[in-house]
Amino acid sequence: MSGSSPEIEVRRSRRRRRTVSAYRDGDRIVVLIPATMSKRDEATWVADMVARLERKERRKHRSDSDLLARAARLNDLYLGGLAVPESVRWVTNQTSRWGSCTPGDRSIRLSTRLQGMPDWVVDYVLVHELAHLIEAGHTREFWAWVERYPRSERARGYLLGWSAGADVEPPSSESEA
């Protein structure tokens, strides 16, 4: 295996009809495909699935400083620079919320369950928590700030769908993040 490219193993399955999936097994990426797939389609799907898996892994390894920089950018874009956090970090102890904010010390914490989710979903949770630095409660004014993020509704739907798929109780509709 070269330094930058992982070893790729393709496994064909007679039971698979249409689905393709990939996962990491040590230093190698395993791509599962239907046995009937053509070599041309195989090459296309393998490249696509490897790229997807690598993107997902990059998202999982965002640092706290990456989150803080992302929050600063979102604050400038959607909240007029009014919500400046002191700290933004990942936490492992949030099982009933996606994120939380303490306006008193201007700290924001995001659940590590968000790692690996699409950037626009993490951005929504960040905007939600940043909005608490402007409006502490879930007031009409608070939701007006959150709705400035153009993918708010879509991200809420994604999080609800993820919760249902994982058989996890979603946060209450009042807080949603």
Salt bridges, closest charged atoms under 4 A:
GLU9 OE2 - ARG11 NE 2.64
GLU9 OE1 - ARG28 NH1 3.20
ASP25 OD2 - ARG28 NH2 2.83
GLU42 OE1 - ARG12 NH2 2.49
GLU42 OE1 - LYS39 NZ 3.67
ASP48 OD2 - ARG52 NH2 3.02
GLU57 OE2 - ARG24 NE 2.73
ASP119 OD1 - ARG62 NH2 2.31
ASP119 OD2 - ARG70 NH2 3.78
ASP123 OD1 - ARG70 NE 2.40
ASP123 OD2 - ARG73 NH2 3.87
GLU147 OE2 - ARG156 NH2 2.82
GLU176 OE1 - ARG156 NE 3.10
